[in-house]
C-alpha cells in the first residue's frame, strides 16, 4: 500500500477517536457563577461557601448523560418506526 494512504488512515482514526478522549473543564467568572462567588471580595458579606471544584460542575454527571442518550435513542426509534408506518 501507498504510505500516504496509510498515513491518511491513521490520522483519520486519531481524529475520530480524539474527541472521545477530551475531558474539558470550565469556570464561569464573568458574570461569576454561584459556586465561584467566594473568589470575589465584593461577595464576602454573603458568606458564600468555598467550592474549590467550581471548574468542574456537571449537570448530573454520567448517569444523567446515559439516561438522556437512551431517551433520545428511544425517541428516535419511535419516530423512525412512525415514519416507516406512515410511508407504507
C-alpha positions in Angstrom: 0.0 0.0 0.0 1.0 3.5 -0.5 2.4 5.2 2.6 0.3 8.3 2.1 -2.9 6.2 2.2 -1.7 4.6 5.5 -0.9 8.0 6.9 -4.2 9.4 6.0 -6.0 6.4 7.5 -4.0 6.7 10.8 -4.6 10.5 11.0 -8.3 10.0 10.3 -8.6 7.3 13.0 -6.9 9.6 15.5 -9.1 12.5 14.6 -12.2 10.3 15.0 -11.2 9.0 18.5 -9.7 12.2 19.8 -13.0 14.0 20.8 -13.8 11.0 23.0 -10.6 11.4 24.9 -11.2 15.1 25.6 -12.3 16.0 29.2 -12.8 19.7 29.3 -13.5 21.9 32.3 -14.7 25.4 32.5 -15.5 28.1 35.1 -17.9 31.0 34.8 -16.1 34.1 36.0 -17.9 36.9 34.2 -20.5 37.1 35.5 -19.5 34.9 38.4 -21.5 31.7 38.9 -22.9 30.8 42.3 -20.2 28.4 43.0 -17.5 30.9 42.1 -18.7 33.9 44.2 -16.3 33.1 47.0 -13.5 34.1 44.8 -14.6 37.8 44.7 -14.1 40.1 47.7 -17.3 42.1 47.0 -19.4 39.0 47.8 -17.8 38.3 51.2 -20.8 39.7 53.0 -22.9 36.8 51.8 -20.7 34.2 53.4 -20.7 32.0 50.3 -19.3 28.5 51.0 -16.0 27.8 49.2 -16.2 25.4 46.3 -12.7 24.5 45.2 -14.1 22.3 42.4 -16.0 25.1 40.7 -14.3 24.4 37.5 -15.9 21.0 37.1 -19.6 21.3 37.6 -21.5 18.6 35.9 -25.3 18.6 35.4 -25.9 15.2 36.9 -22.7 13.5 35.6 -22.5 10.3 33.6 -25.8 8.9 34.9 -27.9 11.8 33.6 -25.9 11.7 30.3 -26.7 8.0 29.8 -30.4 8.5 30.6 -30.7 11.4 28.2 -28.9 9.4 25.4 -31.2 6.5 26.0 -34.3 8.7 25.8 -33.1 10.2 22.6 -32.4 6.8 21.1 -35.8 5.6 22.1 -37.5 8.7 20.7 -35.5 8.3 17.5 -36.6 4.7 17.1 -40.2 5.6 17.8 -40.1 8.4 15.2 -38.3 6.2 12.7 -41.0 3.4 13.1 -43.7 6.0 12.9 -42.2 7.3 9.6 -42.0 3.8 8.2 -45.6 3.2 9.2 -46.7 6.4 7.5 -44.8 5.8 4.3 -46.0 2.2 3.9 
